[in-house]
Amino acid sequence: MSLTPTPMVYIRLRSRVRIQRGKEVRLRDIAHVLTSSEEQERRLIELELLRPGPEDGNLILIDILQIIPQIRGVLPDVSVELIGSGHTLVEVVEGNGKPSKSLFILVWLLLFFGSALTIMNFHADVSMQEVQIRIVEMITGRRDEHPYLFQVAYSIGIGFGMAVFFNHLFKKKWNEEPTPLEVEMFLYQQNVDQYVVIQETERMHDQEHGEMSADERS
């Protein structure tokens, strides 16, 4: 007597996705799905998990325990095998999700003038003007109270050094290594996501516990 093997469904959830508000979240949006049947795979990837509405926040946690019952509602006899993390954070964005040009210009101006003031204050604290005058005097043998040529070269060097350090010149990258800013932003995003996951998991657990207690009392 031969036993028919149980069909397997392998799922690997993405860590974070962005969805427009009002658009349905399907399994293909948050996960990679692999099955032994192409027909089953097509049915699963089109499975609608939720549709964020106005009452939902901007971050929604989707857990594998929420996905498995919906998969078995479509394919009751399959066995689900999870690969990797068991949850996905869905970031709900308004409109097309593109940043506002006016907001971009405002942030750019704030960063530009803030950086400029920071550099100038640092130079004032260390008496950079006097240091530059002394360096020019040591090189040329005469004192120049306004070494503009040296200051222009120094300013260009600061800009070039920052471009090399951050590995960026506008949209051009020198190599594929992440910049220090990208690494810090990645670590910050990971910490934020981990915090949200823990908070949402606790909230879902408390909600389920409250529903079970209400059912027992009734």
N, C-alpha and C positions, 0 to 999 in steps of 0.2 A: 504494500500500500504506500503510495507516494503522497507526501504532504505538500500542499501549495504554499510557497513562501509568502509571508506577509509583505505587501507592497510597502516600500520605504519612501519617505519624503524627507529630503535633507534641506535644512533651512539655515542660512547664515544672515543674521540681522545686521543692518547698517547701524552705525552708532548714532547718527543724527541726520535728519532730512528736513527740507524746507518745503512747505505746502501752502498754497494760497487759501485764504479763508473761504469756505463755501465749496471748495473742491474736495471730492471724495479721496480718501487715502486707500489705495489698493495695496495688495501684498507685494506687487512688483515694485512699488515705490520705496518700500522699507526693507526688502529682503531679496536675497538671491535664492532661488528655488531650484532643486534638482530632483527629478523623479525618473523612474524607468520607462514612463510612458509620456510621449509628447502631448497627448490629449489631456492627461491629468495635469501636466505642467501648465498648459494653456488655461485650464479651468482655475487652477490655484492662483496664478499670477494676476488674474482678473478679479479675484475675490475682494470685495469691498469690506474694509475693516471699520471705518468710521467716516463721518463727514463733519469736520469742525464747523460749528455754528457761532453766532455772536455771543452765546453764553459761555463758550469755552475760552480758556486763557490762551496765551501765546506759546505755551509749552505744554505738550501732551505726551505722557509716557505710555507707550504700547509695550506690554509685556508678552512673553511667549505663552504664558498661561491664558492670555486673552485670545491668542491666535489659534492655539490648538483646537479648542471647541469649534471654532468656525471652520477650520479645515476639515474636521471630522463630520461637520454638518454637510459638507459637500462630498467628501470621500470617507465614509464611515469605517472602512476596513484597513486604512493605511496606518502605518506607524511613523510618527514624526521624530526625526533625529535632529537635535539642535547642534550647530557648530558655532562656537564662539559665544559672544555675549547674548544674554537672554532678554534684552530690552532695546528699544529704539526711542530716541527723543524726537518728536515731531515739532518743529518750529513753525507756527502759523503766522504768515505774513499777510499784510493788507495790500491790496492792489497787485501790481506786477513785481513787487519786491525790490525794485530798483531804487537806489538812494536819490534823494532830492538834490538837484544841482545847487540850489541856494544853500542848503545845509552843508554840502560839500565845500562850497566857497567859504562859508562862515568858519567851518572847522579848519580849513587850510589857512585862513588869515590868522586865526587864533594860534595855531601851531607855529606859523612863520614869525609873528611878532613875539610870541612867547620865547621861542628859541633864540631870536636875535637879542632880546633883552637879557636872557640868561647868559649868553656868551659875553655881552658887553659888561655885565655886572661882574662876571668872573675876571675879565681882563682888568677891570678897575680895581678889584681886590688884590690882584697880584702885581699891580703896576706894570702892565704889559707895555704901555707906551714908553716908559723909561727903559725897560728891557730891550725893546726894539731899537731905540735910539743908541743904546750902548753897543748892541750887536753890530749895527751899521758903522759905528765909530771904530770898532775893533777891526772890521773888514776893510773899510776905506781909509782910515787914518784921520778922518775929519768928522766933526760932530754936525749932524743934521737934525734939527728939531722936528722936522716933518718928513720922515723917511717913507714917502708914499709908495715908491717902487717896492720896497721890502714889504710894506703892509698889503699891497695888492697881491703880491706873490704868496704871502702868508694866508690871505683870505681864500685864494684859489686852492691852496693846499688843504685848508680845512674842509672845503666843499668836496674835493677829490677824496680825501681821507674818509669822510662820512659815506660817500658813494661806495668806496671799497669795503668799508666795515659793514654796511647794511646790504652789500651785494646787489645793489639796485641802482639803475640810472633810468628814471621814469619807469617804463615797463621792461627794460632790458636787464637781464640777470647775467652776471659774469659766469656763474657755474650753477650746478643743481643743488648745492648745499643750502639748507635753510638759513636765513638770516637770524641774528640774535633776537630781533623783534618778532619774527615769525615763531621762533621757539617759545618765547615768553607768552605770546598770544595763544599758542597751542596748549601750553600748560595751564594757562588761565581758563581756557574754554573747557579743558578736561575737568578742572576743579569745579567749575560752575555746573557742568553736566552731572558730575558725581553727586553734588549737593542736591540738585533737582531730582535725580533718580531716588536718592534716599528719602527725601521729603515726600515725593509722590507715592513711593512704596509704602511708607508709613501711613499716609492718608488713605490709600486704597485698603490697607489692612484694617485700619480703624473703621472704615465704612462697612467692610464686609462683616466685621465683628459686631458692629451695631445692628446690621440687618439680621444677623443670626440671633442676636439677643431679642430683637423685636419679634421674630418668628416664634421663639421659645415662649415668650410671654403671651402671645396670642394663641 
